[in-house]
Amino acid sequence: MTAAPYALRIEELRRRSRRPALAPAPPGAVSLAMGEPDFPTPPTVVQAAVTALREGHTHYADQKGLGELRAALAARLPARPDRTWEADDVLVTHGATAALAAVVLATIGPGDRVVVPEPAYSLYADLVVLAGGTVDFVPLAPDLHWDLDALAAALPGAAMVIFSNPSNPTGIVHREEELEALGKLLDGSDTLVVSDEAYHRLVHPGHEAASALGIESLRDRTVYVQTFSKTYAMTGWRVGYLTGPREVVDAAAQVHRTWNGSVNTAAQHAALAALALPDGVVDAMVEQYRRRRELVVARLSGVPGLHLVPPEGAFYGFLRYDTGVPSEVVARELAEREVIVRAGAEYGPSGEGHLRISFAASEDDLWVGLERIVRYFGDARP
């Protein structure tokens, strides 16, 4: 029996994708796998949703998002001398996941080549495959920042380049000069830049995040993707958004309303309340991540056979090991020892030989999980 046409793209995705279907950690195990804050959503945000429901905000919202939410988001975008941001420049989406899907499916088709500096968030490549495009993986430099020479060779003729900053899975913060260099490499091209900046508030001491929207040579070609999930501990609320060139925003909105429909109305009221939170609420969470980051760096430093570039942002450590065992095997064996991590191979070819550790977990779980990881690699050495 011949496969139905709709199944062909899905079969290709199943063949190429390395993303696991994650489930809660089993009893007795600790999970250092999830990119999910372990903090509760701030109470005033929860209350805003409750109030919205009680006031009858239980119907469909504008398919681009609540006008007042989009206006509030537009007001927070970097000022530009040649453009005043308006509500219609913003599309509210079902998390950053739907924002990324909308822009890729709106702009990429069969034969289009998309450059992905990797190791990179595995969703990017999966979306390109789903759209029928071709993924062109470009390895990073040894310090996990961009290899600009490799990018210069790969970018000509590319329809899109997509990355996260701060980076999932590496924890790297791409500096302003790196972004400016990318802009120079793209000068004179039509290549679209998709900058996933979900972790923009989670930057560790000594580093500073720069938005692609603030880089003159990138701003006219950049689609900026954002979410409430990480900054405000709102992963389950599923509210994200994007902005960029108006024609791209409009095309993404067409995809999003066809594929997803409007975002939960009460959740959008909660997002409005999150924007009104005092900085101290977010800063307190960021300080906890910094403490956990120090714990991870301290425990893994000096362990024979393990190598960690200290995370600069986000809440991930990308741990290199030298046993030569495939990362998916290592992740499976660690799960048998009751610590759940992500295999580096999920994030691209050069992610092999690495594990991604999330420190968006409690300090108690971190201590237990790190001890189990160190013990495992100690047992694995001759």
C-alpha positions, -999 to +999 in steps of 0.1 A: +000+000+000+014+034-010+018+059+018-007+088+018+009+121+005+005+138+039+025+111+056+057+117+035+067+149+053+059+133+086+080+103+078+109+126+069+105+144+102+105+111+121+136+100+103+156+132+109+143+144+143+163+136+174+139+153+198+126+129+225+090+128+237+096+139+273+076+127+303+078+134+340+108+119+358+098+085+374+097+082+412+132+084+427+147+101+397+157+137+393+152+156+360+179+179+348+163+177+313+135+202+312+139+238+301+112+248+325+115+271+355+107+254+388+093+286+402+055+291+404+039+318+382+038+350+402+005+352+422-006+385+406-004+369+372-025+340+383-050+364+398-053+384+366-064+352+348-089+344+375-103+379+373-105+378+336-125+346+337-149+359+363-154+391+343-165+370+313-133+371+292-140+335+280-145+341+243-123+342+212-097+370+212-085+389+181-066+363+161-034+385+162-038+388+200-055+412+224-050+447+211-040+460+245-014+433+249+001+438+215+003+476+221+020+470+254+045+447+237+051+471+209+059+498+234+087+477+248+105+470+215+138+488+209+133+524+197+141+531+160+145+564+142+127+552+111+099+532+125+073+536+153+063+502+166+025+496+166+002+469+179-002+455+143+036+449+142+031+422+169+016+387+166+007+369+199+012+332+195+007+299+214+041+302+230+074+308+212+070+273+196+040+285+176+058+318+168+087+298+154+065+275+135+045+304+120+075+322+106+092+291+092+060+278+076+052+312+063+085+319+046+102+285+039+093+260+012+108+231-008+142+239-020+148+268+005+180+264+025+181+275+062+214+280+081+213+268+117+245+274+137+247+243+159+244+229+185+210+245+184+175+241+198+163+210+180+129+225+171+145+247+144+156+219+122+124+200+127+103+230+115+125+234+084+120+197+076+082+201+081+082+231+057+101+211+031+133+231+033+169+220+037+188+225+070+224+236+066+241+230+100+271+252+107+293+241+137+302+266+163+337+276+173+354+257+202+342+284+227+306+278+215+303+312+199+298+315+162+325+305+138+322+335+115+343+321+087+321+290+086+290+312+086+305+333+058+308+302+037+273+289+044+252+321+042+253+330+005+220+319-010+204+310+023+167+319+027+170+321+065+194+319+094+179+310+128+194+310+163+187+316+200+204+342+221+211+335+249+215+300+235+197+268+241+215+244+246+249+260+251+242+288+275+263+312+253+254+349+250+262+361+215+279+395+219+269+427+201+300+425+179+290+390+168+256+402+157+271+431+139+295+407+121+265+386+110+249+418+097+279+425+076+280+389+062+243+393+051+248+428+035+231+428+001+212+396+006+176+388+012+183+363+040+158+365+068+171+364+104+150+347+131+163+356+165+148+335+193+155+356+225+134+336+250+161+339+276+169+376+272+165+383+309+185+353+320+221+366+316+248+359+341+274+383+356+300+396+332+278+392+301+252+414+284+225+404+260+221+423+228+189+420+207+192+415+170+164+442+167+189+467+182+216+460+155+212+485+127+225+460+100+200+433+112+169+451+123+152+453+089+156+416+082+150+403+118+120+384+130+122+386+168+106+357+187+098+360+224+078+342+251+065+347+286+075+312+296+110+316+308+111+352+322+078+349+341+077+312+348+046+308+326+055+277+305+020+262+309+002+294+299+014+291+263+018+328+254+046+340+230+049+366+203+069+377+174+076+409+155+096+420+125+091+432+089+053+438+086+049+416+055+065+387+074+044+393+105+012+393+084+023+361+066+030+344+100-003+356+113-020+339+083-003+306+093-010+310+130-047+316+126-050+287+102-030+263+123-036+275+159-064+301+160-064+327+187-045+324+220-064+317+252-081+350+262-076+347+299-039+337+295-034+370+275-048+390+304-023+371+326+004+381+302-006+418+305-003+415+342+032+399+339+044+429+319+033+451+349+054+431+374+082+450+392+117+442+380+125+427+414+101+397+408+121+386+378+155+396+393+148+373+423+144+343+400+174+353+379+195+354+411+185+319+419+196+307+385+229+324+390+234+305+423+225+273+406+249+281+377+277+286+402+269+252+418+270+235+384+303+251+374+319+244+408+308+207+409+319+199+373+351+218+372+382+196+375+364+163+370+386+141+348+371+137+313+344+163+317+346+198+301+321+226+306+322+261+290+307+282+319+272+292+309+269+329+301+231+330+300+199+309+301+199+280+325+218+253+306+252+237+308+265+219+277+288+193+291+314+176+269+327+142+279+355+121+265+344+085+268+334+082+232+300+067+240+271+081+219+253+108+239+219+090+235+234+059+251+249+080+279+215+097+285+198+064+286+224+049+311+221+080+333+183+076+333+189+041+346+209+058+374+179+080+381+191+113+366+174+126+334+194+147+310+193+155+272+216+139+247+238+164+229+231+147+195+196+161+197+210+196+191+229+189+159+259+168+146+285+186+167+264+181+198+275+145+199+298+138+228+278+163+250+249+163+274+226+193+281+220+199+318+192+222+329+197+241+362+161+252+362+157+227+389+159+230+427+193+231+443+185+198+461+178+181+427+209+197+412+231+183+440+217+148+436+217+149+398+253+162+395+266+136+420+250+109+400+265+122+368+300+126+382+298+091+397+286+076+364+316+091+345+339+080+373+327+045+369+330+047+331+368+056+332+394+028+332 
